[in-house]
Amino acid sequence: MRPDEPLTAGAEAEAHSDADAARAGRTRTLSIVVPVRHDRDRLERLLASVGAQSVAPDEVVIVDNGGNGDLGPLAARYGCRVVPEPVVGIPAATSTGLDAAAGDLLARVDADTVLPPDWVRAAHERFADPAVEVATGWAWLPSAPPLASRLLITAYLGGYTVLAGVALGHRPLWGSSVVLRRDLWLAVRDDVCRDDQRVHDDLDLSIHLPPGTRVLRDPRLSVGVSMRPFRHPGKLWRDASMGVHTFARHWPEELPPYRWARIARARRAQARSGGRTSSQPACGVSQVSR
């Protein structure tokens, strides 16, 4: 079975058992990281969905990036930890949260998302396979009719996946639903662009993944998302321009032909030895490889 295929009934039962064992024996822990800026009201809805999980996360780290008032009482109500990040911008806030999280698995979600009840369990099941290093989810629109939700999300995320995938040479991460192993974050944490508000942190992390890393998409990691991008066309334009900026910041070193060549070499090496390759060069480091 390929890692991105649905689990069979037997494999799913085994994965359920593995997740329960992990929870009982603390052999694999999971932290949820939520960067928050001007989103306190929506954050409470997310935390309620986290509290309703069939398998609870080991911790929830809220990164206060400003404009949220006092998050202390809200965090205390749901048993969360608040970490301040005074540098404005989601890249800085996300990186600070992933640095602060203690789990073996690090999940990053947006404050305006809603998690289905088995989201954490699904993450444990997917990462029961030691070959899986990073996975991303999909989305639905809770406030839209099912058909409209499907069409809008397919256009929005489908377009993002195709266009970014061509530029990256692999499936992109989608920041509203990402889970990665802690050791993978530690391998790239010094390379990601923390100081640029115009960078999409999910695309930036995708760029800095070690060549040959396979990004899986698991539909069970799908989340409910806000209608904001579709109600405000200016946000879609801003997101697109930030995406272009994120890629352009890494060019020429990360132009698609160079990336494709590195990825192909890395995957051939992995096929021969099963080893991991080193991470991408840090932002601003010129290492053109043809």
C-alpha positions in Angstrom: 0.0 0.0 0.0 1.3 3.5 -0.9 1.5 5.9 2.1 -1.1 8.2 0.6 -3.7 5.5 0.0 -6.6 5.0 2.3 -6.1 2.6 5.1 -7.6 -0.9 4.7 -10.0 -2.1 7.4 -7.2 -4.2 9.0 -4.6 -1.5 8.7 -7.0 1.0 10.2 -7.8 -1.3 13.1 -4.1 -1.8 13.7 -3.5 2.0 13.5 -6.3 2.7 15.9 -4.7 0.3 18.3 -1.3 1.9 17.7 -2.7 5.4 18.4 -4.4 4.2 21.6 -1.2 2.5 22.7 0.8 5.7 22.0 -1.6 7.7 24.1 -1.4 5.2 27.0 2.3 4.6 26.9 3.4 8.1 25.8 5.5 6.6 23.1 4.3 9.3 20.6 2.9 12.7 21.6 1.2 15.3 19.5 1.2 19.1 20.0 -1.2 21.5 18.2 0.2 24.9 17.3 -2.2 27.8 16.6 -0.8 31.2 15.5 -3.3 33.9 16.3 -3.6 37.6 15.4 -6.8 39.5 15.5 -8.8 36.2 15.7 -9.8 35.7 19.3 -13.5 35.0 18.5 -12.8 32.3 15.9 -10.1 30.8 18.2 -12.7 29.8 20.8 -14.6 27.8 18.2 -11.4 26.0 17.2 -10.5 25.3 20.9 -14.0 23.8 21.4 -13.5 21.4 18.5 -10.1 20.5 20.0 -11.7 19.8 23.3 -14.2 17.4 21.6 -11.5 15.2 20.0 -11.9 11.4 20.5 -8.1 11.3 21.2 -6.9 14.4 23.0 -3.7 16.2 21.9 -0.9 16.3 24.4 -0.8 20.1 24.3 -2.1 23.1 22.5 0.2 26.0 22.0 -1.4 29.3 21.2 1.0 31.9 19.7 -0.3 35.3 20.6 0.8 37.6 17.7 -1.1 40.6 18.9 -4.5 42.1 18.6 -6.2 39.4 20.6 -6.6 41.0 24.0 -5.9 38.8 27.1 -5.9 35.2 25.9 -5.0 33.9 29.4 -8.6 33.1 30.6 -9.6 31.5 27.3 -6.4 29.4 27.2 -6.9 28.4 30.9 -10.5 27.3 30.1 -9.3 24.9 27.5 -6.0 23.9 29.1 -3.8 25.6 26.5 -0.5 27.3 26.8 0.1 30.8 25.4 3.4 31.8 23.9 3.9 35.5 22.9 5.5 36.5 19.6 6.0 40.2 19.3 7.3 40.1 15.7 4.2 40.6 13.6 3.6 38.0 10.9 2.4 34.4 10.6 5.9 33.1 9.6 7.4 34.4 12.9 4.4 33.2 15.0 4.3 29.7 13.4 8.0 29.2 13.9 7.8 30.3 17.5 5.0 27.9 18.2 6.7 24.9 16.5 9.9 25.7 18.5 7.9 25.8 21.8 5.9 22.7 21.2 7.1 19.5 22.9 5.3 16.8 20.9 6.8 14.1 18.7 4.3 15.2 16.1 3.7 18.9 15.5 0.4 19.9 14.1 -0.2 23.5 12.8 -3.7 24.8 12.2 -5.3 28.2 11.8 -7.3 29.9 14.4 -10.4 30.1 12.1 -10.5 26.3 11.5 -12.7 23.6 13.0 -11.4 20.1 13.6 -13.6 17.1 13.1 -13.8 14.8 16.2 -11.3 12.2 14.9 -8.7 14.6 13.6 -6.0 13.9 16.2 -6.7 10.2 16.0 -6.3 10.3 12.2 -2.9 12.1 12.7 -1.7 9.3 15.0 -2.9 6.6 12.6 -1.2 8.2 9.6 2.1 8.6 11.5 2.0 5.1 12.8 4.0 4.4 9.6 7.5 5.5 10.4 8.1 6.4 6.7 5.6 9.2 6.9 7.4 12.5 7.8 4.8 15.2 6.9 1.2 15.2 5.9 -1.4 17.9 5.0 -5.2 17.9 4.9 -8.0 19.3 2.8 -11.0 21.5 3.7 -14.7 22.1 3.7 -16.8 25.2 4.3 -19.2 24.6 7.3 -21.3 27.7 6.4 -21.8 26.7 2.8 -24.1 24.1 1.1 -22.2 20.9 0.5 -22.1 21.3 -3.3 -20.9 24.9 -3.1 -18.4 23.9 -0.5 -17.0 21.2 -2.7 -16.8 23.4 -5.8 -15.2 26.4 -4.0 -12.6 24.3 -2.2 -11.7 22.3 -5.3 -11.1 25.5 -7.2 -9.2 27.2 -4.3 -7.1 24.4 -2.9 -7.0 22.4 -6.2 -5.6 25.4 -8.0 -3.1 26.0 -5.2 -2.0 22.4 -5.2 -1.4 22.3 -9.0 0.4 25.7 -9.3 2.5 25.4 -6.2 3.2 21.7 -6.9 4.7 22.6 -10.3 6.9 25.2 -8.8 7.9 22.9 -5.9 8.2 19.6 -7.6 6.0 18.0 -5.0 2.7 18.5 -3.2 2.6 21.8 -1.2 1.7 22.0 2.5 -1.5 23.8 3.3 -1.0 25.8 6.5 -4.5 25.3 7.9 -3.9 21.5 8.3 -0.3 20.3 8.6 1.3 17.6 10.7 5.0 16.9 10.7 7.5 15.0 12.8 9.5 17.0 15.3 12.8 15.8 13.9 11.8 17.2 10.5 11.1 20.6 12.0 14.4 20.6 13.8 16.1 19.9 10.5 14.7 22.9 8.8 13.9 25.4 11.6 17.1 27.4 11.1 16.4 27.7 7.3 12.8 29.0 7.2 12.1 32.7 6.6 10.8 33.9 9.9 11.2 37.7 9.4 9.2 38.4 6.3 5.5 39.1 6.8 4.8 38.7 3.1 5.9 35.1 3.1 3.4 32.3 3.2 4.8 30.1 6.0 3.3 26.9 4.6 4.9 27.5 1.1 8.2 28.5 2.8 8.3 25.3 4.8 7.4 23.4 1.6 10.4 25.0 -0.1 12.8 24.2 2.7 11.8 20.5 3.1 14.8 18.2 2.5 14.9 17.2 -1.2 13.0 14.0 -1.7 10.6 14.5 1.2 7.2 13.2 0.3 4.3 15.3 1.4 1.2 13.1 1.9 -2.4 14.4 1.7 -4.8 12.6 4.1 -8.5 13.5 3.6 -9.1 12.6 7.3 -7.0 15.6 8.2 -9.5 17.9 6.5 -10.7 20.9 8.5 -13.6 23.3 8.4 -12.5 26.7 7.2 -13.9 30.3 7.1 -15.7 31.8 4.1 -13.4 34.9 4.4 -11.3 34.2 1.3 -14.4 33.9 -0.9 -16.3 36.9 0.7 -13.4 39.2 0.2 -11.8 38.9 -3.3 -9.0 41.3 -2.1 -7.8 38.6 0.2 -7.5 36.1 -2.6 -5.4 38.6 -4.6 -3.2 39.3 -1.5 -2.7 35.5 -0.9 -1.7 35.0 -4.6 0.7 37.9 -4.5 2.2 36.6 -1.2 2.6 33.2 -2.9 4.5 34.8 -5.8 6.7 36.7 -3.4 7.4 33.6 -1.4 8.8 31.8 -4.4 10.5 34.8 -5.9 12.4 35.4 -2.6 14.1 32.0 -3.1 14.9 32.4 -6.8 17.1 31.7 -8.6 18.3 28.9 -6.3 14.8 27.4 -6.1 13.7 27.8 -9.7 11.6 24.8 -10.7 14.2 23.1 -13.0 16.9 23.2 -10.2 14.4 21.9 -7.6 13.2 19.1 -9.9 16.8 18.0 -10.5 17.7 18.0 -6.8 14.5 16.1 -5.9 15.1 13.5 -8.7 18.7 13.0 -7.4 17.5 12.7 -3.8 14.9 10.1 -4.6 17.3 8.0 -6.6 19.7 8.1 -3.7 16.9 7.2 -1.3 15.9 4.3 -3.5 19.5 3.0 -3.4 20.2 3.6 0.3 17.0 4.5 2.1 18.8 7.5 3.6 17.7 11.1 4.1 19.2 14.1 2.4 20.2 17.4 3.9 17.8 20.3 4.1 17.4 23.1 1.6 19.8 26.1 1.9 18.7 28.8 4.4 16.9 32.0 3.1 19.4 34.3 1.5 22.1 31.5 1.0 23.0 31.2 -2.7 23.6 27.5 -3.6 22.4 27.1 -7.2 22.5 23.4 -8.1 21.9 22.3 -11.6 
